[in-house]
Amino acid sequence: MDTIFKGDISTKSGRRNAWLDALFVDHAILRIWWTNFAIVAPGRLYRSNHPTPGNLAAFTRKTGLKSLINLRGQAKNGSDALSRDAAARLGLDFYDMALESRGAPQKDRIFRLAEIYRTMRAPGLIHCKSGADRAGLAAGLFVLIDGGTVKEAMRQLSFRYGHIKQAKTGILDMFFASYARDGEGKKPFLDWVREDYDEAALRAAFKANSIAGFINDKILSRE
């Protein structure tokens, strides 16, 4: 079951339904008291798992957030509806920027995210569901677009945030490693993505550990 949300939070019963879906279907009950909120670039970009409305308000008070970037895309579940509503109430600009956690990063999405980073009101917060994989990719992309090193970018894909590189999500590590091998020090990151990066070759070259994949996908219920 992906959602029990009925698509309306304008009534008390609709909002209650959204909370039930968020807490017990989308596992937000685990995210009320624990977040992996972290700084990517002070005063410019932060990252976390999918914030509850209360946590989003707390992050906004703490950092002065102006933008919220949703890396899950339009999930159409309770968590999604509640965070859109909370962002509007807090005066945050809201961006849908869906990324994959188990596929080769897509060129068009990298460039779209780069444009969001360039034009958004800062500081921004990026989030996916767990804050481990897509948030790590988006944070690492920010580091490289901003002129940082691959070593710095790959720190964003860390077990500290819940990232398991031996699972299918390890293709994200391999993406950064490909730039380190073929492009770093030779051309700017976005030029390498545009001119040299081969999504199909990356997919063909990557092999995940099946046990790690089972833990990540089935036990931890990652998207």
PyMOL commands that set and color helices and strands:
alter all, ss='L'
color gray80, all
select helices_A, chain A and resi 12-25+28-30+53-63+78-90+107-119+134-145+150-154+159-161+168-182+189-195+199-205+210-219
alter helices_A, ss='H'
color red, helices_A
select strands_A, chain A and resi 38-41+45-48+67-70+93-96+124-127
alter strands_A, ss='S'
color yellow, strands_A
deselect
rebuild
show_as cartoon
